[in-house]
Amino acid sequence: MNKRVLVTGGAGFIGSHVCEMYVAGGYDVLCVDNLTSGKVGNLQGLMGHTRFQFVKEDICNLVGMRYLFETFQPHIVNHHAAQKSVVASLENPMDDLDTNLNGLLMLLACIQKYPIEKFIYVSSGGALSKVIVGDEKSKESDMPQLISPYAITKYAGENYVTIYAKAYDFDYTVLRYANIYGPRQIPDGECGVVPIFVNNILANQPSVLMTYPDMPRGCTRDYVFVEDVVEANRLASEKATNTVLNIGTGQEIAILDIYQAILNTFDKEVPIMMEGPRIGDVKRSVLSNDRAKKILAWYPRTSLEEGLLSLKKAIRARS
């Protein structure tokens, strides 16, 4: 019997790649997405496949989600649906709370009635970074800064999953993502700095870089290619870890350097403007991936140059 996996947020940038991985791996996949930011077009390669089905539904709708659990009866829940913007969480913390915590609790309520084997919870390594000093990297055991509502809801979600896993006897893995980039990513605020830069560069329009006085090249981030993230999801689906894992490259890159790398990849020269810092920004973020290497045997395989070239090819294929 094929394993059945329910993927929330499966029509989104990362979730759609995850759905493709599951179908290719022989899983039966139910993709659930309310299409707030996800797109059915991201799933065009899966539509009509005998092992894949898509349902437009909101994870906050308990009645609708209970029906899907009852009829599909997943073995694995892969929870990618989220309000993912730090800035949006500051502007509308109630919406952030509703999607990121109430939505999670709806899923966990369904699991109480319809037991599962594994739960994969997507969290944020960037928002949950500690204060970085020198050559340090954020480890899973470090206390995060928690300087935005988004960080608070994601961290609370991790703890809810841990409690429910023990109470209702399922395995879990928390995947704390670094900054992910790749095909299908939308230019959505700080969550999508790479596609924002790419779109502006291709249109020969200047971009804006938020800087601090002591960080003239902008905040630093850890950028990981989406295919490497998908591999982490595959491994987490096959092995019970029952812990939190950072999924990043362990390499700290200033945002201005990302911009320059994109210019080089697309062979363009377009200026960038500097502005002051943004409220809620983590200044420095880089993740230690030692635990993921040890427990999952996961390694980031794609260099920034290779990832940007793959993105360039995908953009050309679409146009």
N, C-alpha and C positions, 0 to 999 in steps of 0.2 A: 504494500500500500504506500502511495506517495505521501510524503509529509505535506500538511496543509499550513500555509503561512498567511497571516493577515498583515498587510503592510498599510499603516496609516500614513497619510501624506505621500502616497505612492505615485501621484501625478506630478510631484515637484521635481526640482533639479536633481537632488540626490536620490529621492525615493524611486524615481522612474528607472534609474540605473540599477538600483537594488532589486526592483521587480524583474528586470531583465536577467539579472544574475540568478534569481531563484527559478525562473522558468527554464533557463538554460540548464540548471542543475537538477531538473526533474521534480521540482516542487509544484504543488497546486497553489496558485496565488490568488488571493482576493485583495485587490487594491481599493482602499477607501480614501476618498479625498473630497473636501467640500469645494475645491477649485477656487479658493480665495486667492491663492498665488500659484497653485499647480495648474497644469494645462493638459487637456486630453491629448493634444498633439505630441506631448512627450512620450505617450504610450502607443503611438501609431504602429510601431513594430511588433506590438503584443496583441493588439485588438484582433479578435478572431481565433487566437490560439486556444486550443482545447484546455490548456492548463491555466488559463488566465481569465479573470473576470474583473471588471471595474464597476464600482458602485459609488455614485455621488451621495455622500452622507457626511454629516458633521459629527465628530467624535463626542461633542457635548450633548447630542441627542441620545439619551439613554435608551429610549424605546427602540429607535432605529438600530442602535449598536447591539442591543440584546437580540434583536431579530437576526442580525448578521452572525452573531456568535452561535445562536441556536441552529441556524441552517447550515453554516459553513463548518463550525466546530474546529477551529484552528488548533494545531499542535504548537505553533510558534506565533507570537505577536511581535512585530517589528514596528516600533513606534517612532515614526519620523514626523508626524504632524505636529506643528508648533507655531507659535508667534515667535519669530526669530530675531527681531530687531531690538537692539538696546535702546535706540532713540525712541522707537514707538512705545516701548515699555515705560519710558519716562513720561511720554505725552499722554498715554492711556493705560495706566497700570491695571485698571479693572479688566480691560480686554486681554492683557497679558496673563492676568491671574485666571481668567475664565478659560482661555485656550490651553495654557500650559499646565495648570493644576486641576481645574475642574474637568477638563477633557481627559487627563490622565486618570482621574478618579472614576470617571465613567467606564473606562476600559477595565480598571481593576475591579469595579463592581460586577462587570460582565464575567470576569475571570472567576470570581467567587462562585458563580452559578454554573459556569461552563469551564472546567479546569483546563489548563494548558500545560505544556512541558517546559517552554522557554519564553522569556520576555527579553527583548532587546530594546533598551531605552537610550535614545539619542540625547546627549547632553552637550554642554559647551565647554571645551577646554579653554577657549579664549576668554569668555566672560568669567570663568571660574579660576583664572590664573591668580596666583599669589603675587605679591609685590616682588618683582625680579631685581636682584642686586648682582652686579658683576656678571659672571658667566653662569649663574644659576639657571635652572630650568624648573618649571612647575611640575611637581609630582602629584600623584593622585592622593597622597596622604596629607598634603599641605592644606592649610586652611585658606580658602579663597577670599578675595577681597570683598565680594558681595556689594558692589557699588552701584548696582542698577536693579530695578524690579525684575528684569529678565534673568539676571544672575540668581536672584533669590528664588524665583519660581523653579528654575532648572535644578538648583541645588536641593530644594525641598522635594522635587520630583524624584531625584535619586534616592532620597531617604524613604519616601513612600514606597518605591519599588522594592527596596531592601526589606522593609517591614512586611509587605504583602507576600513577598517570595517565601519568607519564613512561615508566615501564618497559613498560606494556602499551598505550600509545597510545590513550587515551581522554581526552576533555575533562571538566573537572570545574568545579563551583562549590561553594564552602563558604558557606553562609548562616548567619551568626551572628545568631540571633534575639534581640531585646529581649524584654521581658515581654509575652506575647501573651494577649489575652482575647477572649471572644466566645462564641456559642452552642456548646453541647456540652462546654465545659470542665468538668472535674470538680474538686471541692474537695479538692485533693491537696497538702497542706502548702504550702510557700512557692511551689510551682509554680502554685498556683491561688488566690492571695489574693483575686482578684475574686469567683469563685464562692463562696468561703468567706464573704466579707463579704455577698454577696447572699443566700445561704441563711440566714445568721444574721439579717439585717435583715428578711427576709420572715417569719421565725419569731419576730420580736421578741425575739431573744436577743443579749446583748452579745458583741462580738468582742474579740480580744486583739491588741494592737499591741506588737511588740518594738521597743524604743528604746535608743539610746545616750545617755549624759548630755549629749553635745554635739549630739545630734540628737533633740530631744524630739518631733518630728513623725514619727519613724521613718526608716528607710532610704529612699533615693530610688531610683526606677526609671524606665525608659523604657517606656511602655505603647503597644503597637501593636495595632490591630484585626486579627482573623484574616483578613478579606477582603483586606486590604492585603498580608498575608504570602502568601496564595495567589497574588496577582498577581506577587509576586517569584518564586515557584516557576514560574509560567507563563513569565515572561520568561527565567529561567535555563534552562528546557527548550528554548527556541528559539535561544539564543545561547551560544556558547562563551566563557566568561570566564576560566577557568583561574586563579582568584584567590579570595580571601576577601572577602566582602561583608557589612557590617553592615546588618541590616534592623530599623530602629527609627525613631522620630519625631524624635530629636534633642532631645526635651523632657524635662527632669528633673522628676519629680513625687514629692513625699513620700507615703508610704503613707497617712498620715492624711488627706491631701488627696484621695486616691483614695476613701477611706471616705466622706468628706463628699460627694464627687461622686455616689457611689452612693446615699447618703441623699437627695440632691436629686432624682435621677432617679426614685426610687421613692416620693418624697414621704413619707419616714418620719423618725422621730426615735428612734434606738436608741443607747444608750451604748456606749462602747468602753473597755476596760481596758488599762492600760499595764503592761508587764513588761520585764525586762532583756533584753539582746541575746542572740542565738542564735549558737552556734559555727558558723563557716564562712560567715557572712553577709558579702557585699560591702556596705560602708556606702553607697557612692554609685555609681550606674551610669547612664550616659547615652551613647548611641552617636552618633558622627558617621556620617551616611548619605551623605556627599558622593561616595564611590566608587560606591555603588549607583546614585545619580542619574546619574553620568557614564557608567558602563559599561552599565547596564541600562536607563537612562531610567526608573528606578523612583522613585516618590514616595509617601509615606504620604498617602492621600486622606481618611482618616476622622478627625475630631476625637474627643477623648475623650467629649464630650457625645453626638455622633452614634453612636459605638460603643456606649455604655451604653444609649441609646434602642433601638438594634437588638437588643441583648441582652434588654432588657425586653420587646420585642415577641415575641421568640422564646420567652421563658419563658411569656408569656400564651398563645401559640399552642399550647404543649404542655399547658397545664393545662385 
